[in-house]
Amino acid sequence: MKSKQFYERAKKVLVGGVNSPVRAMKPHPLFIKRAKGSRLYDVDGNSYIDYCLGFGAIILGHAFDYVVQKIKEQVDNGTIYGTCNEYEIILAEKVIKHIKSAEMVRFVNTGTEATMHAIRLARGYTRKNKIIKIEGSYHGAFDYVLVKAGSGATTFGIPTSEGIPEETIKNTIVVPFNDKDAVERVIKENKDEIACIITEPVLGNAGLILPENDYLKFLREITEENDILLIFDEIITGFRISLGGAQEYYKVYPDITTLGKVLGGGLPIGAIAARKEIMEYLAPCGKVYQAGTFSGNPISMVAGVATLEILERENVYEKLEYLGKKIYNGIVDILQKLNLKFKVYQLGSMFQIYFNENEIKNYNDAIKSDKDKFLEFQRRLLYKGIYLPPSQFECNFISYSHSYDDINETLIKIEEALKEIWK
Ligand SMILES: Cc1ncc(COP(=O)(O)O)c(C=O)c1O
């Protein structure tokens, strides 16, 4: 097993053998040699239908020909200039065309950077310090947001990592998703002190949790009434749910949007987008500082432009919705047949099965799922050639390159795996 050998070697030089903790899958992570279309090919010669897709970064499929061709052309012309290139403008124009709440854009290199600076921008713009964060909504690995709820539902948070000083997060207040009362209470208790509410419009880092009825509309209204900025972290949902993101799907428009993943067409990217009046608080126009050596680099820009061109001209979202429904209906049928009462959620090309019989409305519901059984399920599928992200709290994704046969094969394997576990 080469993957196992590589892992042993990696553990000596890379912390835990990985460069991002969720990859530290048991008994060992897969080492991938190449990826094409819907499939990953590992160093041992196995192939897998991929539902992780770079944790949602890939929407067209791995090494999509048109995107690869454009990247290759650009590599020949240089990878970083340290000054400006036209593709920064073209990609920004496309973002503004599709993301309705955006009038200007600042490109960065990761989602973490995008949300970190979006929060700084909101604080600079409103001249207020406190932020409201939703429990289970992930915004990257930086201090202000690595916070979970304290003992009460709406108390000040506690850090979810060592190395975060309490004073750094004393301005972060954590509330449950889909809980309007909690937001109302916190705003009342912290009158005129809250700069922003930041949330994923659809939680994609606690499995897949959808907003109830008018929850997003409620967030829009209450933030407007109280001079609080609403930040939608669309790093997963942007260009995945639709060209206009979740904000277009739900018709609720935030003040600031953060983007990443799909926008980079498989290369590192992040973006902050908002109306001009807010964006111009950023340096060099304004006094909120933000900078990055690789920001707007021509390779990420070209990959993003090429990806958006395909999303604009082909019927990508129709196909993704069809495949999403097909896998959702297939899983629901299998669960019914096996008399398992687990909950399944799907939105477009995002889906997750919770090993939990109750509705999942927030993080607290999600963590009551049977995580160990999920991991067993994930492992059994892996051995059958289906790759799901290795956690109950990740979301599965489908790409434009997935075929009907891929979905049929996956459903057969899902049924087999569930039968093996619940014999
Ligand atoms: C919604 C959301 N925001 C922010 C991030 C952080 O992005 P990155 O890992 O590119 O820093 C992620 C990453 O998974 C994410 O899903």
The ligand as an SDF file (V2000), in Angstrom:
LIG
                    3D

 16 16  0  0  0  0  0  0  0  0999 V2000
  -17.8630   28.7580    4.2970 C   0  0  0  0  0  0  0  0  0  0  0  0
  -16.3720   28.8010    4.4050 C   0  0  0  0  0  0  0  0  0  0  0  0
  -15.7750   29.9380    4.7290 N   0  0  0  0  0  0  0  0  0  0  0  0
  -14.4310   30.0350    4.8110 C   0  0  0  0  0  0  0  0  0  0  0  0
  -13.6310   28.9400    4.5900 C   0  0  0  0  0  0  0  0  0  0  0  0
  -12.1360   29.0560    4.6700 C   0  0  0  0  0  0  0  0  0  0  0  0
  -11.6200   28.9710    3.3950 O   0  0  0  0  0  0  0  0  0  0  0  0
  -10.0760   28.5190    3.1580 P   0  0  0  0  0  0  0  0  0  0  0  0
   -9.9790   27.1140    3.6250 O   0  0  0  0  0  0  0  0  0  0  0  0
   -9.8750   28.7150    1.6860 O   0  0  0  0  0  0  0  0  0  0  0  0
   -9.2390   29.4460    3.9600 O   0  0  0  0  0  0  0  0  0  0  0  0
  -14.2210   27.7200    4.2490 C   0  0  0  0  0  0  0  0  0  0  0  0
  -13.3920   26.5220    4.0240 C   0  0  0  0  0  0  0  0  0  0  0  0
  -13.8350   25.4090    4.0330 O   0  0  0  0  0  0  0  0  0  0  0  0
  -15.6250   27.6420    4.1600 C   0  0  0  0  0  0  0  0  0  0  0  0
  -16.2400   26.5000    3.8540 O   0  0  0  0  0  0  0  0  0  0  0  0
  1  2  1  0
  2  3  1  0
  2 15  2  0
  3  4  2  0
  4  5  1  0
  5  6  1  0
  5 12  2  0
  6  7  1  0
  7  8  1  0
  8  9  2  0
  8 10  1  0
  8 11  1  0
 12 13  1  0
 12 15  1  0
 13 14  2  0
 15 16  1  0
M  END
$$$$
